[in-house]
Amino acid sequence: MPIAIVTGSGGLIGSESVSHFAERGWSVVGLENDMRARFFGEEATTSRMSAQLAERYPDEFVHEQVDIRDAAGVDRVFAKHGTAIELVIHTAAQPSHDWAAKDPQTDFGVNANGTLNLLEATRKRCPDAPFVFCSTNKVYGDTPNFLPLEEHELRLELPADHAWYGGIDTTMSIDSSTHSLFGVSKAAADLLVQEYGRYFGMPTVCFRGGCLTGPNHAGTQLHGFLSYLMRCTITGQPYTVFGYGGKQVRDNIHSADLVSAFEAFATSPRAAAVYNLGGGRACNCSMLEAIQMCEEIAGRKLDWSYSDENRIGDHRWWISDLSSFERDHPSWSLRYGVTEILREIHDANVEHWAAPTS
């Protein structure tokens, strides 16, 4: 049975990866130490998902309580399985702009140094295994904010004749911009992944995602746009929209669509690949549009307010150009739109979120 290592196995993309590959005959080793509870509080804990995965896949899934900042601990797991490891999926991260500014050393330690530890373990123990990294569009900093956007009733939009109207590609510079400290730590990791591909000839890929989402997302105020928005709509918790008139645009990719892209790359890998991968033109929305959809699906109004102060490094508009990945991996395509994603989030969580707390 081939072995896949999945870091952050209790999180949104990690848990989707575990399920996807376990159900396809892989043995999956998950590295997870529930740092999300430290980042965002107990409501964001991954312990419940880790327990569910262990129960659902008793023969296919092994949970290793490992902090990816611990190089020796990471190497012990890789050494145990050696060249039987045929895939490494790295989704573990500190994912919040705001949290990174509170504790830059922990943010950089997890996002950059943790990635280096995993790359070294892969190079030493299983160098032929494709290394899949969940990067982010925040490596481009706030450069997208200087695009010539037009203001529409509910959203900002690029002119239809602009070169990036169909989506931003990887020719956008990552230099001369404000990234947020989170964006910097992820950019460092992104460059490391590319360099291990180029310098050592390893099959590596950086997926620079937009908003990653799905029904397993433990949305919190600092992370998890659509999930937290739906949660607030269901529970009546107040929600704050930060800046840009609520017209900022995000593309959103369902966790299942992203993980199927991981599999497509693993089937046909190459060294030092980089792709922008999000919902693209088929799956995007503004804050105001997302609020309307949540209210429609949940059948109740969201209690929201507006702050003129946008988050540092936040994007006014982001839609990914998917054509490069689609060209290299023509068997892959998106399956989910925004409405389908929000319905799934609602239906999977409404009972749990609406339950009274003791």
Residue, then its C-alpha position, 0 to 999 in steps of 0.5 A: m500500500p503506498i504511503a502519503i504523508v499529510t501535514g495539518s491532517g486535522g484541518l480543512i485541506g489536510s482532512e480532505s486529503v486524508s479522506h481522498f487518498a485513504e478511500r483510494g487505497w493509500s495508507v495515510v500518515g497525518l502530522e497534526n498537533d492542533m495548533r489551530a486551537r492555540f491560534f484561534g481558540e477551542e472553537a477552531t480545534t482540529s482534535r474532533m476531526s482527527a478523532q473522526l478520521a481515526e474512527r473512519y479509517p482505522d486501517e488506512f490512517v495513522h495520526e502522529q502528534v508532531d510539531i513540524r517545527d521539530a526537525a528531529g520529530v519530523d525526520r523520525v516519521f519519515a525515517k520510519h517509512g522511508t521510500a515507501i512514502e510516495l506522496v507528501i502533502h503539506t497543508a499545515a500552517q499558521p494561516s492568519h494575517d492578524w495572528a502573524a502580527k501578534d507573534p511573528q516568530t511562531d508564524f515564521g517558525v511554522n510556515a517557513n522553518g516547518t516547511l524547510n524541515l519537511l523538505e529536508a526529510t523528503r530529500k533524505r528519505c523519499p526524494d522521488a515522492p511528489f511534494v505538494f505545498c499549499s501556498t497562497n496568493k498572499v505571496y503577491g502582497d498587495t500588488p493586486n490592489f493597484l489593478p484598475l478596478e471599476e466599482h459596481e453595485l455589489r463588487l469591484e471588477l476589472p475591465a473586461d478587456h484587461a489582460w487579467y480579467g479571466g484571472i491573475d497568472t504567475t507573472m505577477s511580481i511578488d516584489s515591491s509590495t506589502h505582504s503582511l508577515f503571514g504573506v512573508s512567511k508563506a512566500a519564504a516557504d514557497l521559494l524553498v519548495q521551488e528551490y528544492g525542486r530546481y536545485f535538487g531535482m525533486p518533484t515539487v509544486c506550490f499551489r497559490g490558493g485563493c480562499l480555500t473552503g468547504p464543509n469541514h472548515a472550522g471558520t473563525q473571525l481571523h480565518g475561514f471567510l465563507s465558513y465563518l460568514m455562514r456560521c455567523t448567519i446561522t448563530g446570530q453572531p455579529y460579523t464585521v466587514f473590513g474595508y473596501g465597501g464590502k465589494q472586495v472580491r475573492d475566488n473560492i475553491h472547494s477542498a475536494d477540488l483542490v485535493s483532486a488537483f493534488e492527485a492530478f499533479a502526483t500522477s504527472p509531477r514535474a520539478a518546481a511547478v507553481y500554479n495559481l489555483g482558486g475558484g477562478r472565474a467560475c467560483n468567486c464572489s464579493m463580501l456583499e454577494a456572499i452575505q446575500m447568498c448566506e442569508e438566502i440559504a440560511g433563511r435569516k439576516l446576518d447581523w453585520s457592521y462595517s469598518d473603514e479599516n481594511r486588513i493590512g495586505d488584504h486584497r481588493w480583488w483576486i481571481s486566479d487564472l487556472s489555465s496553466f494548471e488546466r493545460d498541464h493537467p487536462s483531466w482536472s476541472l472544478r466541480y463546485g460553485v459558490t452557491e453549492i459550497l455555501r449550501e454544503i457548509h450550511d447543511a453540514n454544520v447547521e445542527h452543530w452551530a445552532a445548538p445552544t451552548s451549555 
